[in-house]
Every structure is written in C-alpha cells, then in structure tokens.
Amino acid sequence: MAQAVVSYVLEKLGELVIDGVIAEAKFLREVKEKVENAKQQLRRIKCFLKDADARVRNGDETLALLVEEIKDAAYDLDDVVSTFVLTEEAEAEAAATKGVIDKVFLGLFLKRPIRFHNFGVEVNKILNKLSKLKQSLERYGVWRDDNVGASSSSNQRLNDLRRTYSHVPEHDFVENEGAMMELVTQLSNKGKSGSPFVSIHGMGGLGKTTLAKMVYHHKDVRKHFNRFAWVFVSQQFQPKDIWKGVLLDLVSATTEKEKIKKMEDDELAKKLYDVLTKQKCLVVLDDVWQKADWDSLAKPAVPEKRTSSKILITTRRRDVAEHACRRGFLYQPPHLNFTASWELLKKKAYFQAHAPSRSHYEHMEKLGKDMVKYCGGLPLAIVVLGGLLSTKHTVYEWETVKQNVKQLINKGQSIGEPEYNTVFAVLGLSYDELSYDLKPCFLHLANFPVDYEINVKELCQLWTAEGFVPAEEKAREFLMALVDKGMVQVGQRSSIVGRIKTCRMHDLMRDLCLEIAKEENFFHSINLQVSGDSLPNSKVRRLAVLSNDKIVDGLPRLTNNREKCLRSLLCFAPKVEDFNDLMKPLFNRFNMLRVFKLEFISRESVGYLDHQIPEEIGRLIHLRLLSLKHCNKSFLLPFSMVNLRRLQTLDLRIVDSLRMNLTLHQSFYVLSKLNHLRHLYLPNFWYTGFNNYGLRLRLGNLRSLETLVNFDTRYCEVDDLSQLTKLTKLSINTFQALGEINPASNLQSLFVDTSTNNSFPNIVPFLSSYPQIQKLRLHGKLVNSLENIFFTNLVKLTMRRNFLEVDPMPILAKLSKLRILALNYNSYYGKKMVCCKDGFPQLESLSIKELRNLEEWRVEEGALSKLCHLEMFLCSKLISYPDGLRNITTLKDITLRWMGEDFMRSF
C-alpha cells in the first residue's frame, strides 16, 4: 500500500502548475528545485516498496512501522506542497486587485518571503526523514528489484497450500451438471468454437479448480483425448518448468522423460509444440495470474491452429481469460444458490450424525441455514464453515459459532485439513494481486456500511476527489476491473450501454477489505451507536462515521486533539440538532479535508430562518467534494466558499427548500465563482415565500460542469446552458416556455420537469436543441404532440403526466434506436393506442402504467419484434390483451398488476 501512496504523491507533484503561480524568477527556481528534489527522493524510495509491502502483508511487524512512516511522510509532503501552491494562487489573485500601498499595508510583501522560507524548511524536514527511512529499508534487507517483492517464503507457503493436483479427488463439489456438460462439449469439439482454448474464470474460492477437475475426469473427456496433463501455474513460475511439467505428463516412455529433463528452453517449447500438434492432448493450466504470464507460456509452445489438442486454463481474472481465449470459450462459475450452498455445508459439517434427536436436528438445521447465508454462495467460505461445524456436536456450540461465524471464517479457525487455516490469506491473495493503483479503490469500498447499495457515479466522484484516479472514466475502468475479479458485485445496470449504476460488496469480502484497511491504516470507521468505539492512536486520514443522535457531541469529542491530517470524512444517517456546533470545530481543525460527505440528516423541527454553513469552511482549500444530500435543512453558502478553488462536486439536494430572501445573492454569488465544479446538484425545491428581488443564478462561468441537476428557470438563466460545453447530464425544472438555444454538444441525458406548472408551456423548441441525447425524461404537461421532436440517438424515454391527447406511438415507433420506453401516469390521456406495423424495431422493454383512459391497444404485425420485458399497471379500462403480442417470441418477462378483470381473462 505504501507503493500506492508514494505513486499517488508523485503523480500529484507532477501535476502542480508552479510556473503560473510564482512570477518571481528567484522564488520560482527555489520552489521548483524543492519539488524536483522531492520527486527524486520519492522515486528512489518507491523502488523498495513492492517488496516492503509484500513482507508487511505477510506479517513483518517491524517493517510495517517503517512502511507506515513512509506513507505518513509522503502524505505530509503532498499536504505541504499543495497547500503552498493553493495559498500562492489565492494570494496572487488578491494581490492583482491591490495597489502597491495596499500590498505594503496588508503585509503581502512581508508575508511572502516568510512563507517561502517556511515552505523550504518543511520540505527539507520531510526529505531528510525520507532519506533516513530509505537507509533503514536498505539496512533491513528490503530488495530494490521490483520483481522480488512477492517471492517471500510466506507467499510460497500460501501457493503450496493452494497448489492443485489432478489426482486429488474433490469431495466438496456441488455438482452443476449443465456447466460441466457445456465445458465437456467445448473440449470435445462439439461446441461452436474452433479454438483450442477454454477458460474458467472467477474470484478465488468460487470453485474453478474443482469444476476443472470434474471435467478433466469426465468419462466423455477421457474417451476423446489420449494424453492428459495438469500443471499448477501460480504467480511465481518459470516457463521452462511449466513446459517440462506438461511434457512429463504427456509422454510415457521413460527414456523420453529423461531427455526432457535435460532440455533447454527452446528445446522444451519446440517439443511441446510438436506433441500438442501431433497428439490429441488435454492440458490444464491451473491458476494463471497475468496476461504476460500466458503469453510467455503459450506463444512459443502452444499451437493455435491445426491441432486436436485443447488447453483449459483457470484464472481469477477475466481479462486474462479473454486474452488467452480470444476466439475460445469462456465460463465463469456462478456463486452457489441457497440450496446448493446448504447441500455443500451439510456434506462438510456431518451434522446429521451429531444430532442426538429429531428436535436437535431441526434446531441445528435452522442454525446451519442461517449461517450458510453469511458465505454468499462462495464454496471456499462454505467449506471453511463446514470444517468449523464438523467439530461441534451440540446445539449450544452451533449457536456459539453462529454468533462468531464471520470472524471465524475470516480467521480460518477450523480444525481439520490444514488448508482451512489459511482461508483468510487465500482470499487475501485477490487483494495482493491487485495493481498498486487499484488497491486504494478497493479498500475505499469498506467505507460504506454493510449491504449498502453504492451509487457508482457518486463512487467515481469520491475516487476522483480522493485522488485515486485522475478522472471519472478511469474510475469506472477501475471499478470494472474489481467487478471482473469478482471482488465487487453488480447491483443495477444502466439501460443505455449496460454501465453499472450501483454496486455492493458481499459481507465476507467487505470483512476482508476492512481487515486490510485497518492493517494498512488506510481508513477507520466509527459507530457512535456502539459505546466504547474509538479511534486508534495512529494518524487517521480517512474516517467513516455511522452515527446516532449524539453526533454533535460524539464526533468532535472523538476528533479532539487529533493531528490535523484528516483527508476524508463520511457520515451516514446522523441526526443533527445544530449544524454549526458540528461543522465549526471540524472545519477549524481539519483544513486538509478533500472529502466531506454529510448525508441522510434528519431534523425534528426546521425553523423558517435561513442557516449559514460556518464561514470556517473557507479554510478547507483542498476540498474537492462537499455533499449535504438529503439534509432536512436549508442553507446559505458563506462568502468564504469562494476559497474552495479545487471543489469538483457540490451536492445541495436538501429536503427543505433553498430559501429566497435578501441575502440569497450571497449563495448565488458563491456558486457562480466555483469555476472548477464538475458536478452541481442544486436543491430539490426553491422556496418562493419571499420576493426574489430579481435575483438570478449565473452559471455560464462554470465551464467544467458535466452534471447540472435541479436547474430552475425561475432563478437561473437558460442562456447560460449554451456556454456549458462539457455538460453531459441536465435536469431542468421550468415554469415557462423554453425556446431553442445553442446547445452543449456533449449532452447525453436530459430531464425536463413542468409538472408543478398548471399551464402547458411549450418546450418543444428547447427539446429540439438536443437531437443527439440518448436518455430523455419528460414530466409534466406538453403543449402539443411529439410530432416536431425527433431524436435519432434516443435509447431510453420516460414520460409522466404529459396528458397527451394524440396517440404518441406512431411518432415514437420511428425512433430506430429506442430500447426502453415508459409511459407512466397519464402520459397519454386518449382512449386508443396503436403500435404500427414494423414499428419499434429495437425496443426491448415497455412499461405502461396508470393510463387511466386507455381502452384499446392494438399491436400490428412486425411491431415490437424484439420486445423482451412488458410491465403493465393500473390501466383499469383496457379491455383486452393485444393479440399482436402473442406472436412475439422474444417476450418472456410479463408483469401485470391491478389490471381489469376483462383484460386478465383475455390474457
């Protein structure tokens, strides 16, 4: 993990723009020299950190102290340099508006040399510390070679425990006949793929090797091939040894085996290539870790054409599987369902033999079924749990295990086969195998509570604000990498391109994540609902708080007398009586904060006066993300927030309204000055009880905006939208007609809400400004039909309370790329609806809800030809199910709720 921290700081130092901040040549030269020296020192020490990190993960406590000091020094260096640069930016901007006399009076000329001197002293102090730490690593015997770090004896022991052998029978396999036969079919040349490569991929403990063994020994496979080889690859190997092992399995003559033992690399590769070409062989390469590993093994020695042999590989990584089997067959075993999980646990626990009576059996069965749910369908975890329970013979012992089952699984405290004692370490190899830049992203996921559905867009914003990734697209790539490795589970997917919308971690994987995060001092979590929960004595840079109603007292008390190095503070579900009492001490103390996320706050009584975020927030010059989402409170933004020059995400989606009074210009002014904002979420409601005095929120200067939500046309300038050229998502509430504008060309998602307006504002010209959008939501009355709107790229359309009197289907049927259509709550107010012949050629999902006047729906021949999902709800006057739907062969998923009796009889 130290490697990740040092790499992060190196990247940040490389991104600093110093030339534009410091004009004086003398000062510029000195500062750049200091920063360059810092980068060189970090590069030198980074060479040792791969080995150091590996040894720390294997339990070297002395080295762990050194590594922790290196991380602290690197973070301190980042804090010192970035604070200096941000302060210089602010001072330079302030000085530009002052005359010479004002500068002297304000002390600007005097402060600056002192600030430069202090900067040099602080940087030198950190560099001296890093130099001494580097010397300590050398004295401690840490290797400089980047390839040596993972080759410790501890890793070797783990690999030995994980080593597989083809002849060892599998007693823990819950048979999946379908999967096994599919693999058998592919291997025996009956599958569609003509490639010699087949792969099984998925996270550690999912049963890849077990499934491979069952296929390897299947009678049809044994009949098809005449030679067999099974080799365990692992992370550390030499191609020569693998080739030799395969050949020794494939050849039978003793004399030939002796020759193989003496062959050099080129000879072994050529020999193996010849054998695989001439014979019908099945070779299993178990546990391939890297694409480069596969290339080094396969390219010189494995024929891709003109061979009857097959190569079956198992790997944790999907990208390795795809790389190895470009035209081959890929299979990922699913997690076991509850029934299969329970069958496996029964097999391992032998509890039938332990139960002295029927009542005991039933009680133990209930306990066992409860406990197996903790394992999340992961065979390895279930086997460990079974090993634990096989030594427990009473109901009391099973109840005790149930109370501690997750901890026992993680620690591998089982009796029986020795491999069970290393379950936690084996699962941990999934983490060890991650690249240094993926590790902080994985560990960050443990910030979220158990079973928390994580919004992926917000997660990407957090990773970017933390500095783990340079941009949100890269964050999505990293998340997909974790998903492919089986370390993160997919929740919901986007309807447009299948992007992940939400994700989550299984409890077991989260426990692993938490354990490593604590070991690495990456972050700490506090549950204020648990008495006695406290922070460690070490430096805390990231903190997640699950709070009770005493957060105002509890959180400042916990953070009192802490070092001022906190970078991230996430608070979940707190109840707050006075925000100032909570925020003011935090903002005063922790001015290194990059992330402040205070969400799901409730307030028993909300007053009618506006409340201001404390002025002290202006001290948080490093802040990149501020979220007050779902807070049941109204706020004014203080003038000091203009100091937040690095703020990227501001979420003000409070439950209460942003109140309109004489001081609102303050909030509007602040928002207009946050030029680095990428994502701005304005309040859900705008309070109109006071005269707005003609105040307008001007956002045209926020040229980096990508997301703009709750843009209200009563208080915002619509013309500003034409200047936001990077905007990809826009949510707009309008009480007036909207004309055509010069649009932002990148816009992909648009939501227009006129539902709070009693009139029918004409928004068609405005909609026509965005012909390229892919996702459109229209809530509220439309002045006429959709005949003048045509979106060539539209993929998803949601309509609600539009009260259209003309059937929209003939127009919508022409949208050639439309895949998802939702007509909700009186979007159409007519009685008859017709899906014309050959219309909706790509539509896959159709939702029709609460069209209360609809009496007849006709689907003509060829319409909706690719429809897969149909949902209908509360269309009480609709008489019959359309006959045209009965001929659509792709329609498999139909949900009908609260439909009329005549309709249900016709269905």
Beta strands, then each sheet from edge to edge (+ up, - down):
strand 1: 197-201
strand 2: 227-232
strand 3: 281-288
strand 4: 310-315
strand 5: 329-331
strand 6: 454-455
strand 7: 489-490
strand 8: 502-504
strand 9: 524-527
strand 10: 542-546
strand 11: 568-572
strand 12: 595-599
strand 13: 611-612
strand 14: 625-627
strand 15: 635-636
strand 16: 649-651
strand 17: 679-681
strand 18: 707-712
strand 19: 729-733
strand 20: 749-753
strand 21: 775-779
strand 22: 796-800
strand 23: 820-824
strand 24: 832-835
strand 25: 845-849
strand 26: 856-859
strand 27: 869-873
strand 28: 893-897
sheet 1: 2+ 3+ 4+ 1+ 5+
sheet 2: 6+ 8- 7+
sheet 3: 9+ 10+ 11+ 12+ 14+ 16+ 17+ 18+ 19+ 20+ 21+ 22+ 23+ 25+ 27+ 28+
sheet 4: 13+ 15+
sheet 5: 24+ 26+
end
